Amino acid sequence: MEIKIPLSQILIRRLNALDQDLLIYVGRKTFDDTFRGTCSEEDMLFSLDQFYNIPQVKSELADEEDFFWGAFYENELVGFYRMHVGSKKCPIDFLSNERPIELKRIYLLEKVQGMGIGQLLLDHAQVFARSNKRNFLYLSVWEYNFKAQKFYQKNQFEDSGFKNDFPLGNTPQTDLWYYKPI
């Protein structure tokens, strides 16, 4: 039986050090659900441990230029996104002088995908980016994550034609860079 979540009951708030364990759980779960079967078990465990370990997440949450925003339903973290407002070179060359900001790790638990929560997080990210006086939002998406690509295209993101390697351990993977003016 599918449960519908009323979007009016979703709370989006900035995650902090007290949310560390929730972030690690949801990050590991969504990453595993997305990439399981695309690499060896050893490479999957290596990647999960690389991105979602206590020191790493604690450091990211403590960084004043790093913003994690979580979507909560009945006190459960069901998704999140991350943005870093510091100066980072944009991999899309033609945006380098356009005040872009990267949307990172917009992740949702599988059980809530397709319910509109991803749209709420993306809308929130765009407001956040504009409030930080950014002109473009950009993100990378795995070349075989067609569901995510369709979602971003529906939201007027364009494929920049730029790609980057995103290996999972020793398993080669490729991400596509998407962008949109905001």
C-alpha positions as CSV (number, residue, x, y, z in Angstrom):
1,M,0.0,0.0,0.0
2,E,1.5,3.3,-1.1
3,I,1.4,6.1,1.5
4,K,0.9,9.7,0.3
5,I,2.6,12.4,2.2
6,P,0.9,15.8,2.2
7,L,3.5,18.3,1.1
8,S,2.2,20.8,3.6
9,Q,3.5,18.5,6.3
10,I,7.1,18.6,5.0
11,L,9.5,20.7,7.0
12,I,12.7,21.9,5.3
13,R,15.4,23.1,7.7
14,R,19.1,23.4,7.8
15,L,20.8,20.4,9.2
16,N,23.3,20.7,12.0
17,A,25.6,18.6,14.1
18,L,22.7,17.0,16.0
19,D,21.5,15.6,12.6
20,Q,24.8,13.9,11.8
21,D,23.6,10.4,12.3
22,L,20.4,11.0,10.3
23,L,22.4,12.5,7.5
24,I,24.8,9.6,7.4
25,Y,21.9,7.1,7.4
26,V,20.0,8.8,4.6
27,G,23.1,9.6,2.6
28,R,24.4,6.0,2.8
29,K,20.9,4.5,2.0
30,T,20.2,6.7,-1.0
31,F,23.7,6.4,-2.4
32,D,23.5,2.6,-2.0
33,D,20.1,2.4,-3.6
34,T,21.3,4.4,-6.6
35,F,24.6,2.8,-7.2
36,R,24.2,-0.8,-5.9
37,G,25.0,-3.2,-8.7
38,T,27.0,-0.7,-10.7
39,C,30.3,-1.6,-9.0
40,S,31.8,-4.3,-6.8
41,E,30.7,-4.7,-3.2
42,E,34.2,-3.6,-2.2
43,D,34.0,-0.4,-4.2
44,M,30.5,0.3,-2.8
45,L,31.7,-0.1,0.7
46,F,34.8,2.1,0.0
47,S,32.6,4.8,-1.5
48,L,30.0,4.8,1.3
49,D,32.8,4.9,3.9
50,Q,34.6,7.7,2.0
51,F,31.5,10.0,1.8
52,Y,29.4,9.1,4.8
53,N,31.7,8.6,7.8
54,I,31.4,10.5,11.1
55,P,34.5,12.8,10.7
56,Q,33.7,13.7,7.1
57,V,30.0,14.5,7.8
58,K,30.9,16.3,11.1
59,S,33.4,18.5,9.2
60,E,30.9,19.3,6.4
61,L,28.2,20.2,8.9
62,A,30.6,22.4,10.8
63,D,31.8,24.3,7.7
64,E,30.1,27.7,7.7
65,E,30.1,27.8,3.9
66,D,28.5,24.3,3.6
67,F,24.7,24.1,3.8
68,F,22.8,20.9,4.2
69,W,19.0,21.3,4.0
70,G,16.8,18.4,5.1
71,A,13.2,17.5,4.3
72,F,11.4,16.0,7.3
73,Y,8.1,14.2,7.5
74,E,6.9,13.4,11.1
75,N,10.4,14.0,12.4
76,E,12.0,11.6,9.9
77,L,14.6,12.9,7.5
78,V,13.4,11.7,4.1
79,G,15.7,13.7,1.9
80,F,18.3,16.4,1.7
81,Y,20.4,18.6,-0.5
82,R,23.8,20.3,-0.1
83,M,25.2,23.6,-1.3
84,H,28.6,25.1,-0.7
85,V,28.6,28.9,-0.9
86,G,32.4,29.3,-0.9
87,S,34.5,30.0,-4.0
88,K,34.8,26.8,-6.0
89,K,35.8,26.7,-9.6
90,C,32.7,25.8,-11.7
91,P,33.5,22.8,-14.0
92,I,31.3,24.4,-16.7
93,D,33.7,26.8,-18.3
94,F,31.1,29.2,-19.8
95,L,29.6,29.8,-16.4
96,S,32.9,30.6,-14.6
97,N,32.1,34.4,-14.5
98,E,28.4,34.1,-14.0
99,R,28.2,33.6,-10.1
100,P,27.1,30.0,-10.3
101,I,26.5,27.7,-7.3
102,E,26.6,24.0,-7.2
103,L,23.6,21.9,-6.0
104,K,25.1,18.8,-4.5
105,R,23.6,15.5,-3.3
106,I,19.9,16.1,-3.8
107,Y,18.9,12.7,-2.4
108,L,15.5,11.3,-1.4
109,L,14.7,8.0,0.2
110,E,13.1,5.7,-2.4
111,K,9.9,5.4,-0.4
112,V,9.2,9.1,-1.0
113,Q,10.4,9.5,-4.5
114,G,7.7,10.8,-6.9
115,M,5.7,12.5,-4.2
116,G,6.8,16.1,-4.9
117,I,9.4,16.3,-2.1
118,G,12.3,16.5,-4.6
119,Q,10.5,19.4,-6.2
120,L,10.2,21.1,-2.8
121,L,13.9,20.6,-2.2
122,L,14.8,21.9,-5.6
123,D,12.5,25.0,-5.2
124,H,14.1,25.6,-1.8
125,A,17.6,25.3,-3.3
126,Q,16.8,27.9,-6.0
127,V,15.5,30.4,-3.4
128,F,18.6,29.8,-1.3
129,A,20.9,30.3,-4.4
130,R,19.1,33.5,-5.3
131,S,19.4,34.8,-1.7
132,N,23.1,34.2,-2.0
133,K,23.1,36.4,-5.2
134,R,23.9,33.6,-7.5
135,N,22.9,33.7,-11.2
136,F,23.2,30.0,-12.1
137,L,22.6,26.7,-10.4
138,Y,24.6,23.7,-11.6
139,L,24.8,20.1,-10.7
140,S,26.2,16.8,-11.7
141,V,24.1,13.7,-12.3
142,W,25.2,10.2,-13.0
143,E,25.0,9.4,-16.7
144,Y,22.7,6.4,-16.1
145,N,20.4,8.0,-13.6
146,F,17.7,8.7,-16.2
147,K,15.0,9.4,-13.6
148,A,17.0,12.3,-12.1
149,Q,18.0,13.6,-15.6
150,K,14.3,13.7,-16.6
151,F,13.5,15.5,-13.3
152,Y,16.1,18.2,-13.9
153,Q,15.2,18.6,-17.6
154,K,11.5,19.1,-16.5
155,N,12.9,21.9,-14.3
156,Q,14.6,23.6,-17.2
157,F,18.1,22.4,-16.5
158,E,20.2,21.9,-19.6
159,D,23.0,19.4,-20.3
160,S,26.2,21.5,-20.5
161,G,28.0,18.9,-22.6
162,F,30.7,18.8,-19.8
163,K,31.3,15.5,-18.0
164,N,33.5,14.4,-15.2
165,D,34.8,11.1,-13.9
166,F,33.2,10.0,-10.6
167,P,34.8,6.6,-9.9
168,L,33.3,4.5,-7.2
169,G,36.5,3.0,-5.8
170,N,38.1,1.3,-8.8
171,T,34.9,1.3,-10.9
172,P,34.8,4.1,-13.5
173,Q,31.6,6.2,-13.5
174,T,30.7,9.4,-15.3
175,D,28.6,12.3,-14.3
176,L,27.0,14.9,-16.6
177,W,27.0,18.6,-15.7
178,Y,23.6,20.3,-15.9
179,Y,22.8,24.0,-15.4
180,K,20.1,26.6,-15.4
181,P,19.8,30.3,-14.9
182,I,18.0,31.4,-11.7
